[in-house]
Amino acid sequence: MKNLKNLVHSIHSELKQSIPSFKKSHVHELVSAYLGYGSYAAYQVDLSFNKVTSDTNEIAKGQCFDRALELNFDASNSLLVSQCIAQQLDVSLQSKILFEKFVHYLESDGELNNVLILSSLISLIDEGFGDASLLAIVICAQVISESQENPDNRSGEYWYNKRLAGVELNLLQEEVADHFSSMKSYFDLLKQVMTHIQDHNLPSPVKIKPITDHFEADNEREWTTLFNDSSYVVLEALGFLYEFDDSINPISYDQAILDWLACEIVISPSRNHLADKIENSSTATEKWFWHYFGLKHDIDVTQDDLYAINADTGEDYDDYGPMDVAGYEGIRLPDISDELKAEVKVLSTSLL
C-alpha cells in the first residue's frame, strides 16, 4: 500500500538518525498503536479504522508512547517517536491509508456486502475523497446491475414499500422485498455519491495525465491510480450511473467519460473509441494526436470501412434479401500545418 509504505519510510528515515536501533517493523507497530490497535496484525484485519482527530490526538500519542516502552525504547525516545508519528499522520493521510485498506481487502476477494466498507466509504465521500466516490460507483454499479438481471428483483422497491405499509406479502414477494432491503445500502450509497458529484468532478486516470497536461491549458482534474489497467470497468459503471439518474451534472459526467475513454484507448485501441475521442477533442492538434496514435496500432479513422449487410438480419450480405450499408465513414480531420503534424506525430509516442 503506497501511502502506508511512504509513511513508514518517512518516519523510519527521520528517526533512524536519532535512534540507530529503530526498524521499519517498529514503525508498523507504533503507527498501529497510535491508531488504537494493540498490534500491527490487529490493524491489518480490522476495517473499522477509527481515525485520530485533533480531539483524540493526545490519547493516540499516549497509546503510541506506551507501545514504544513495550518495545524497549526509553522514555525520551518513546516521546520522540510518538511526536513524530502524530506530526506525520494527519487526518488526510489517515483517509488515504484507510482507503488503501479497503482496496487491498477487495483485491483479496473480500465481501462487497460489508457494512464497515459501505459506511466508511460514505465517510470518505463526505470528506471529498474522490477515489472513494469512484470506487463506490463501481461497486454499486456491479452489485445493483447483477441484482437487476433477475426480473423478479426489479419490483423489489415496490414490494418493500408495500411491506412497510403493512400489506401482507406472499413468499415470493417477501423474498423480493428482503432482497431489496439487503440492496438498500447500495442505493443509499449511490445517492450519496450522486449528491457529491453534482459539485465535484470524478477523478481521472493518471495514465492519461501527460496527454491532458500537454493539450489542455486549464487542467484542474483530480487524478487516481485506481482502475488504470481496467478502465472498461469504470466506463460500464458510468453508463449505469447515467441510467440510474440522468440528472447528473453533464459537464462533470462528460469529462469523466472522455477521460476514461482515453484511458481505454491507450490500453486497447479501437476504431470506434478513437472516433468518439477525436470527435470530442477540443483542439485540432489533439485530434491529430489521436489519429497518429491510431495509425501506430493500424487503425486509420480517416478511411472508410463500409460493408454490405442484410437489412433484415444484420448479417453480412449474401446476395439475398434487402441490402443495407454498415461500418464507418472516414473522419475528416481539421487542417493544421505540416510542422504541427510532425510535432504531434512524435508526441503520439513520447507522451505515452
C-alpha angles and dihedrals in degrees: 000000000000101000094045091047091050091049092049092048093048095049093043092050092050098046098038089074093058098032110038092187092056113121135190089244087062090056092054091051095045096046088050090051091049089054091051103263126130092221143358088255090059091049092053096056099040118087097182093084106181103209121224114241132183088270094057099032096104092051090049092050089050091053090049091047092052092049091051089054089051088054088057099256115143121246094262094053092041089057091047091051095048092049092049093051093046090051096050101036099071123168093262092056091045088057091052092049091047090052091050089054089056093050092047090049092051093045087055089060094262118172115273089206093072116135093207092053093050097044093046091048088056089052092051092046089053088054089056094251102162097197089059091055091050094048091046091054092051094046094046093045092052096045097042094043091052090049093049092053086078105075091210091062093057090078092049097110091050095054092039090058091044089056091049088053090056099256114150111237131203121240096270092046090050091052091050091048091048091051091051089049090055089048095047093089089060093050089049091049092049091050088051090054091047090054091050098048093052085081102022133058120236113246117266127223111272088217089080097042095103089056097049091043089058102042103033121063096194103048109164100154127140109234131216138188091207118116093355089140095041104040091151087073090060093044090053090047092050090050089053091046092057091050089048093054121356091188088085115130101275095208093053093042096048092048091051092049093050094046094050090043088056090051091051090051091053090051099039115006118210132173094237095053093043091052091051092048094047092048090053099040111117100217135047093233092054090051089055090046091060091043091056090044088055092049089056086060095044094258116129110185092183092068125080116248103187131153139170123259136179104264092215101046104023090228125128110290114261100182091268128104130358116335129221134176122245135174133059135316115219118262119240109224121211119257117264131164122275088242092058091045090055091048094048092046089059091046091054086071105027098051091057 
